[in-house]
């Protein structure tokens, strides 16, 4: 295949059918406009054509894609750090580590109980630590989709699945989702949600959902009663919210600040009360969160260096070695700091404001932060909070500029509602498709 190959009208039509907004697809199925058998055939052909270029699946199984329940039941994939019965859990390791669990993680069982059809596992960076992602961005090929959730974000954005479940210890759900023009919701962490998840950092980790748009997230959330299944409260109607819009003291790219301002203006248009407090205690969370993540990651996966037949990548080894330097005494102190800092932010999100809106990062996608500079995504992890991340604008480099919205524990329903209201039924980057050759 040559670079720049054009998609045929048939290919474009097929991809449009597979990426149809979920509410519209349900209507098309009910009215007979969409033929289920044709949809399944399209999906098999689509994955067969594009996944060799994108590398989303850890191993696509065409027989699973032909499930009779599709597309009546939305399709879901799972990150390779989450146990799915009958699928190897490789943790993104190239060779030497591929145990196949007999039972699935709690979140996998929950999604199945709510009527979602599992269609496979998707790629992760090695041990959710390496910076080299195995998957390629289908909407913005010039933008990397870094983080452990790379395969899930790529699979959703490409139309391979409707939702992907990904673990998030420090932004690894949110970065790839936003970089692919998709939406991510990190859930309030609970021990049950992490059952069967191979955590990088148990103190910071949770799981979350990637969908193509806030509208798809809201449809799935309500049509499949995910709040009830997760034991979360539903918000009693729409009311003016107190919204803190926070700009970090560190330099932030102007396009990301513009995206933050756009989000603020949209919330104001919707009738919410926005203000811009300095919140120094929030930004002080980033450094200890980064150290806690590194320290716990070395405990979680350092043992793999001694596994026969396992050869970890240099980036993974560097992260493990960095974490070992933290030490057990400092780790204990960092966990105490986390408890105090988290309690403070949770208090603010209850007493002083309902939502906290901030940039996802200080730099545009593809521009790596200097060594030692932690990620803004870590704030939600350190405070043990749910968070919604979504793209709101295109940067000067034609990359999605995203924001994140934090809420108090258990208020995912509010985040879902706000995301849908802000974005409407639009899908960010819906008209963008990589060519069959990856161009």
Secondary structure as a PSIPRED ss2 file (coil, helix, strand):
# PSIPRED VFORMAT (PSIPRED V4.0)

   1 X C   1.000  0.000  0.000
   2 X C   1.000  0.000  0.000
   3 X C   1.000  0.000  0.000
   4 X C   1.000  0.000  0.000
   5 X C   1.000  0.000  0.000
   6 X C   1.000  0.000  0.000
   7 X C   1.000  0.000  0.000
   8 X C   1.000  0.000  0.000
   9 X H   0.000  1.000  0.000
  10 X H   0.000  1.000  0.000
  11 X H   0.000  1.000  0.000
  12 X H   0.000  1.000  0.000
  13 X H   0.000  1.000  0.000
  14 X H   0.000  1.000  0.000
  15 X H   0.000  1.000  0.000
  16 X H   0.000  1.000  0.000
  17 X H   0.000  1.000  0.000
  18 X H   0.000  1.000  0.000
  19 X C   1.000  0.000  0.000
  20 X C   1.000  0.000  0.000
  21 X C   1.000  0.000  0.000
  22 X H   0.000  1.000  0.000
  23 X H   0.000  1.000  0.000
  24 X H   0.000  1.000  0.000
  25 X H   0.000  1.000  0.000
  26 X H   0.000  1.000  0.000
  27 X H   0.000  1.000  0.000
  28 X H   0.000  1.000  0.000
  29 X H   0.000  1.000  0.000
  30 X H   0.000  1.000  0.000
  31 X H   0.000  1.000  0.000
  32 X C   1.000  0.000  0.000
  33 X C   1.000  0.000  0.000
  34 X C   1.000  0.000  0.000
  35 X C   1.000  0.000  0.000
  36 X H   0.000  1.000  0.000
  37 X H   0.000  1.000  0.000
  38 X H   0.000  1.000  0.000
  39 X H   0.000  1.000  0.000
  40 X H   0.000  1.000  0.000
  41 X H   0.000  1.000  0.000
  42 X H   0.000  1.000  0.000
  43 X H   0.000  1.000  0.000
  44 X H   0.000  1.000  0.000
  45 X H   0.000  1.000  0.000
  46 X H   0.000  1.000  0.000
  47 X H   0.000  1.000  0.000
  48 X H   0.000  1.000  0.000
  49 X H   0.000  1.000  0.000
  50 X H   0.000  1.000  0.000
  51 X H   0.000  1.000  0.000
  52 X H   0.000  1.000  0.000
  53 X H   0.000  1.000  0.000
  54 X H   0.000  1.000  0.000
  55 X C   1.000  0.000  0.000
  56 X C   1.000  0.000  0.000
  57 X E   0.000  0.000  1.000
  58 X C   1.000  0.000  0.000
  59 X C   1.000  0.000  0.000
  60 X C   1.000  0.000  0.000
  61 X C   1.000  0.000  0.000
  62 X H   0.000  1.000  0.000
  63 X H   0.000  1.000  0.000
  64 X H   0.000  1.000  0.000
  65 X H   0.000  1.000  0.000
  66 X C   1.000  0.000  0.000
  67 X C   1.000  0.000  0.000
  68 X C   1.000  0.000  0.000
  69 X C   1.000  0.000  0.000
  70 X C   1.000  0.000  0.000
  71 X C   1.000  0.000  0.000
  72 X C   1.000  0.000  0.000
  73 X C   1.000  0.000  0.000
  74 X C   1.000  0.000  0.000
  75 X E   0.000  0.000  1.000
  76 X E   0.000  0.000  1.000
  77 X E   0.000  0.000  1.000
  78 X E   0.000  0.000  1.000
  79 X E   0.000  0.000  1.000
  80 X C   1.000  0.000  0.000
  81 X C   1.000  0.000  0.000
  82 X E   0.000  0.000  1.000
  83 X C   1.000  0.000  0.000
  84 X C   1.000  0.000  0.000
  85 X C   1.000  0.000  0.000
  86 X C   1.000  0.000  0.000
  87 X C   1.000  0.000  0.000
  88 X E   0.000  0.000  1.000
  89 X E   0.000  0.000  1.000
  90 X C   1.000  0.000  0.000
  91 X C   1.000  0.000  0.000
  92 X C   1.000  0.000  0.000
  93 X C   1.000  0.000  0.000
  94 X C   1.000  0.000  0.000
  95 X C   1.000  0.000  0.000
  96 X C   1.000  0.000  0.000
  97 X C   1.000  0.000  0.000
  98 X C   1.000  0.000  0.000
  99 X E   0.000  0.000  1.000
 100 X E   0.000  0.000  1.000
 101 X C   1.000  0.000  0.000
 102 X C   1.000  0.000  0.000
 103 X C   1.000  0.000  0.000
 104 X C   1.000  0.000  0.000
 105 X C   1.000  0.000  0.000
 106 X H   0.000  1.000  0.000
 107 X H   0.000  1.000  0.000
 108 X H   0.000  1.000  0.000
 109 X H   0.000  1.000  0.000
 110 X H   0.000  1.000  0.000
 111 X H   0.000  1.000  0.000
 112 X H   0.000  1.000  0.000
 113 X H   0.000  1.000  0.000
 114 X C   1.000  0.000  0.000
 115 X C   1.000  0.000  0.000
 116 X C   1.000  0.000  0.000
 117 X E   0.000  0.000  1.000
 118 X E   0.000  0.000  1.000
 119 X E   0.000  0.000  1.000
 120 X E   0.000  0.000  1.000
 121 X E   0.000  0.000  1.000
 122 X E   0.000  0.000  1.000
 123 X C   1.000  0.000  0.000
 124 X C   1.000  0.000  0.000
 125 X C   1.000  0.000  0.000
 126 X H   0.000  1.000  0.000
 127 X H   0.000  1.000  0.000
 128 X H   0.000  1.000  0.000
 129 X C   1.000  0.000  0.000
 130 X C   1.000  0.000  0.000
 131 X C   1.000  0.000  0.000
 132 X C   1.000  0.000  0.000
 133 X C   1.000  0.000  0.000
 134 X C   1.000  0.000  0.000
 135 X C   1.000  0.000  0.000
 136 X C   1.000  0.000  0.000
 137 X C   1.000  0.000  0.000
 138 X C   1.000  0.000  0.000
 139 X C   1.000  0.000  0.000
 140 X C   1.000  0.000  0.000
 141 X C   1.000  0.000  0.000
 142 X C   1.000  0.000  0.000
 143 X C   1.000  0.000  0.000
 144 X C   1.000  0.000  0.000
 145 X C   1.000  0.000  0.000
 146 X C   1.000  0.000  0.000
 147 X C   1.000  0.000  0.000
 148 X C   1.000  0.000  0.000
 149 X C   1.000  0.000  0.000
 150 X H   0.000  1.000  0.000
 151 X H   0.000  1.000  0.000
 152 X H   0.000  1.000  0.000
 153 X H   0.000  1.000  0.000
 154 X H   0.000  1.000  0.000
 155 X H   0.000  1.000  0.000
 156 X H   0.000  1.000  0.000
 157 X H   0.000  1.000  0.000
 158 X H   0.000  1.000  0.000
 159 X C   1.000  0.000  0.000
 160 X C   1.000  0.000  0.000
 161 X C   1.000  0.000  0.000
 162 X C   1.000  0.000  0.000
 163 X E   0.000  0.000  1.000
 164 X E   0.000  0.000  1.000
 165 X E   0.000  0.000  1.000
 166 X E   0.000  0.000  1.000
 167 X E   0.000  0.000  1.000
 168 X E   0.000  0.000  1.000
 169 X C   1.000  0.000  0.000
 170 X C   1.000  0.000  0.000
 171 X C   1.000  0.000  0.000
 172 X C   1.000  0.000  0.000
 173 X C   1.000  0.000  0.000
 174 X H   0.000  1.000  0.000
 175 X H   0.000  1.000  0.000
 176 X H   0.000  1.000  0.000
 177 X H   0.000  1.000  0.000
 178 X H   0.000  1.000  0.000
 179 X H   0.000  1.000  0.000
 180 X C   1.000  0.000  0.000
 181 X C   1.000  0.000  0.000
 182 X C   1.000  0.000  0.000
 183 X E   0.000  0.000  1.000
 184 X E   0.000  0.000  1.000
 185 X E   0.000  0.000  1.000
 186 X E   0.000  0.000  1.000
 187 X C   1.000  0.000  0.000
 188 X C   1.000  0.000  0.000
 189 X C   1.000  0.000  0.000
 190 X C   1.000  0.000  0.000
 191 X C   1.000  0.000  0.000
 192 X C   1.000  0.000  0.000
 193 X C   1.000  0.000  0.000
 194 X C   1.000  0.000  0.000
 195 X C   1.000  0.000  0.000
 196 X C   1.000  0.000  0.000
 197 X E   0.000  0.000  1.000
 198 X C   1.000  0.000  0.000
 199 X C   1.000  0.000  0.000
 200 X C   1.000  0.000  0.000
 201 X C   1.000  0.000  0.000
 202 X C   1.000  0.000  0.000
 203 X C   1.000  0.000  0.000
 204 X C   1.000  0.000  0.000
 205 X C   1.000  0.000  0.000
 206 X E   0.000  0.000  1.000
 207 X E   0.000  0.000  1.000
 208 X E   0.000  0.000  1.000
 209 X E   0.000  0.000  1.000
 210 X E   0.000  0.000  1.000
 211 X E   0.000  0.000  1.000
 212 X C   1.000  0.000  0.000
 213 X C   1.000  0.000  0.000
 214 X H   0.000  1.000  0.000
 215 X H   0.000  1.000  0.000
 216 X H   0.000  1.000  0.000
 217 X H   0.000  1.000  0.000
 218 X H   0.000  1.000  0.000
 219 X H   0.000  1.000  0.000
 220 X H   0.000  1.000  0.000
 221 X H   0.000  1.000  0.000
 222 X H   0.000  1.000  0.000
 223 X H   0.000  1.000  0.000
 224 X C   1.000  0.000  0.000
 225 X C   1.000  0.000  0.000
 226 X H   0.000  1.000  0.000
 227 X H   0.000  1.000  0.000
 228 X H   0.000  1.000  0.000
 229 X H   0.000  1.000  0.000
 230 X H   0.000  1.000  0.000
 231 X C   1.000  0.000  0.000
 232 X C   1.000  0.000  0.000
 233 X C   1.000  0.000  0.000
 234 X C   1.000  0.000  0.000
 235 X C   1.000  0.000  0.000
 236 X C   1.000  0.000  0.000
 237 X C   1.000  0.000  0.000
 238 X C   1.000  0.000  0.000
 239 X C   1.000  0.000  0.000
 240 X C   1.000  0.000  0.000
 241 X C   1.000  0.000  0.000
 242 X E   0.000  0.000  1.000
 243 X E   0.000  0.000  1.000
 244 X E   0.000  0.000  1.000
 245 X E   0.000  0.000  1.000
 246 X E   0.000  0.000  1.000
 247 X C   1.000  0.000  0.000
 248 X C   1.000  0.000  0.000
 249 X C   1.000  0.000  0.000
 250 X C   1.000  0.000  0.000
 251 X C   1.000  0.000  0.000
 252 X C   1.000  0.000  0.000
 253 X C   1.000  0.000  0.000
 254 X H   0.000  1.000  0.000
 255 X H   0.000  1.000  0.000
 256 X H   0.000  1.000  0.000
 257 X H   0.000  1.000  0.000
 258 X H   0.000  1.000  0.000
 259 X H   0.000  1.000  0.000
 260 X H   0.000  1.000  0.000
 261 X H   0.000  1.000  0.000
 262 X H   0.000  1.000  0.000
 263 X H   0.000  1.000  0.000
 264 X H   0.000  1.000  0.000
 265 X H   0.000  1.000  0.000
 266 X H   0.000  1.000  0.000
 267 X H   0.000  1.000  0.000
 268 X H   0.000  1.000  0.000
 269 X H   0.000  1.000  0.000
 270 X C   1.000  0.000  0.000
 271 X C   1.000  0.000  0.000
 272 X C   1.000  0.000  0.000
 273 X E   0.000  0.000  1.000
 274 X E   0.000  0.000  1.000
 275 X E   0.000  0.000  1.000
 276 X C   1.000  0.000  0.000
 277 X C   1.000  0.000  0.000
 278 X C   1.000  0.000  0.000
 279 X C   1.000  0.000  0.000
 280 X H   0.000  1.000  0.000
 281 X H   0.000  1.000  0.000
 282 X H   0.000  1.000  0.000
 283 X H   0.000  1.000  0.000
 284 X C   1.000  0.000  0.000
 285 X H   0.000  1.000  0.000
 286 X H   0.000  1.000  0.000
 287 X H   0.000  1.000  0.000
 288 X H   0.000  1.000  0.000
 289 X H   0.000  1.000  0.000
 290 X H   0.000  1.000  0.000
 291 X H   0.000  1.000  0.000
 292 X H   0.000  1.000  0.000
 293 X H   0.000  1.000  0.000
 294 X H   0.000  1.000  0.000
 295 X H   0.000  1.000  0.000
 296 X H   0.000  1.000  0.000
 297 X H   0.000  1.000  0.000
 298 X H   0.000  1.000  0.000
 299 X H   0.000  1.000  0.000
 300 X H   0.000  1.000  0.000
 301 X H   0.000  1.000  0.000
 302 X H   0.000  1.000  0.000
 303 X H   0.000  1.000  0.000
 304 X H   0.000  1.000  0.000
 305 X H   0.000  1.000  0.000
 306 X H   0.000  1.000  0.000
 307 X C   1.000  0.000  0.000
 308 X C   1.000  0.000  0.000
 309 X C   1.000  0.000  0.000
 310 X C   1.000  0.000  0.000
 311 X C   1.000  0.000  0.000
 312 X C   1.000  0.000  0.000
 313 X C   1.000  0.000  0.000
 314 X H   0.000  1.000  0.000
 315 X H   0.000  1.000  0.000
 316 X H   0.000  1.000  0.000
 317 X H   0.000  1.000  0.000
 318 X H   0.000  1.000  0.000
 319 X H   0.000  1.000  0.000
 320 X H   0.000  1.000  0.000
 321 X H   0.000  1.000  0.000
 322 X H   0.000  1.000  0.000
 323 X H   0.000  1.000  0.000
 324 X H   0.000  1.000  0.000
 325 X C   1.000  0.000  0.000
 326 X C   1.000  0.000  0.000
 327 X C   1.000  0.000  0.000
 328 X H   0.000  1.000  0.000
 329 X H   0.000  1.000  0.000
 330 X H   0.000  1.000  0.000
 331 X H   0.000  1.000  0.000
 332 X H   0.000  1.000  0.000
 333 X H   0.000  1.000  0.000
 334 X H   0.000  1.000  0.000
 335 X H   0.000  1.000  0.000
 336 X H   0.000  1.000  0.000
 337 X H   0.000  1.000  0.000
 338 X H   0.000  1.000  0.000
 339 X H   0.000  1.000  0.000
 340 X H   0.000  1.000  0.000
 341 X H   0.000  1.000  0.000
 342 X H   0.000  1.000  0.000
 343 X H   0.000  1.000  0.000
 344 X H   0.000  1.000  0.000
 345 X H   0.000  1.000  0.000
 346 X H   0.000  1.000  0.000
 347 X H   0.000  1.000  0.000
 348 X H   0.000  1.000  0.000
 349 X H   0.000  1.000  0.000
 350 X H   0.000  1.000  0.000
 351 X H   0.000  1.000  0.000
 352 X C   1.000  0.000  0.000
 353 X C   1.000  0.000  0.000
 354 X C   1.000  0.000  0.000
 355 X E   0.000  0.000  1.000
 356 X E   0.000  0.000  1.000
 357 X E   0.000  0.000  1.000
 358 X E   0.000  0.000  1.000
 359 X E   0.000  0.000  1.000
 360 X C   1.000  0.000  0.000
 361 X C   1.000  0.000  0.000
 362 X C   1.000  0.000  0.000
 363 X C   1.000  0.000  0.000
 364 X C   1.000  0.000  0.000
 365 X C   1.000  0.000  0.000
 366 X C   1.000  0.000  0.000
 367 X C   1.000  0.000  0.000
 368 X C   1.000  0.000  0.000
 369 X C   1.000  0.000  0.000
 370 X C   1.000  0.000  0.000
 371 X C   1.000  0.000  0.000
 372 X C   1.000  0.000  0.000
 373 X C   1.000  0.000  0.000
 374 X C   1.000  0.000  0.000
 375 X C   1.000  0.000  0.000
 376 X C   1.000  0.000  0.000
 377 X C   1.000  0.000  0.000
 378 X H   0.000  1.000  0.000
 379 X H   0.000  1.000  0.000
 380 X H   0.000  1.000  0.000
 381 X H   0.000  1.000  0.000
 382 X H   0.000  1.000  0.000
 383 X C   1.000  0.000  0.000
 384 X C   1.000  0.000  0.000
 385 X C   1.000  0.000  0.000
 386 X E   0.000  0.000  1.000
 387 X E   0.000  0.000  1.000
 388 X E   0.000  0.000  1.000
 389 X E   0.000  0.000  1.000
 390 X E   0.000  0.000  1.000
 391 X E   0.000  0.000  1.000
 392 X E   0.000  0.000  1.000
 393 X E   0.000  0.000  1.000
 394 X E   0.000  0.000  1.000
 395 X C   1.000  0.000  0.000
 396 X C   1.000  0.000  0.000
 397 X C   1.000  0.000  0.000
 398 X C   1.000  0.000  0.000
 399 X C   1.000  0.000  0.000
 400 X E   0.000  0.000  1.000
 401 X E   0.000  0.000  1.000
 402 X E   0.000  0.000  1.000
 403 X E   0.000  0.000  1.000
 404 X E   0.000  0.000  1.000
 405 X E   0.000  0.000  1.000
 406 X E   0.000  0.000  1.000
 407 X E   0.000  0.000  1.000
 408 X C   1.000  0.000  0.000
 409 X C   1.000  0.000  0.000
 410 X C   1.000  0.000  0.000
 411 X C   1.000  0.000  0.000
 412 X H   0.000  1.000  0.000
 413 X H   0.000  1.000  0.000
 414 X H   0.000  1.000  0.000
 415 X H   0.000  1.000  0.000
 416 X H   0.000  1.000  0.000
 417 X H   0.000  1.000  0.000
 418 X H   0.000  1.000  0.000
 419 X H   0.000  1.000  0.000
 420 X H   0.000  1.000  0.000
 421 X H   0.000  1.000  0.000
 422 X H   0.000  1.000  0.000
 423 X H   0.000  1.000  0.000
 424 X C   1.000  0.000  0.000
 425 X C   1.000  0.000  0.000
 426 X C   1.000  0.000  0.000
 427 X C   1.000  0.000  0.000
 428 X C   1.000  0.000  0.000
 429 X C   1.000  0.000  0.000
 430 X C   1.000  0.000  0.000
 431 X C   1.000  0.000  0.000
 432 X C   1.000  0.000  0.000
 433 X C   1.000  0.000  0.000
 434 X C   1.000  0.000  0.000
 435 X C   1.000  0.000  0.000
 436 X C   1.000  0.000  0.000
 437 X C   1.000  0.000  0.000
 438 X C   1.000  0.000  0.000
 439 X C   1.000  0.000  0.000
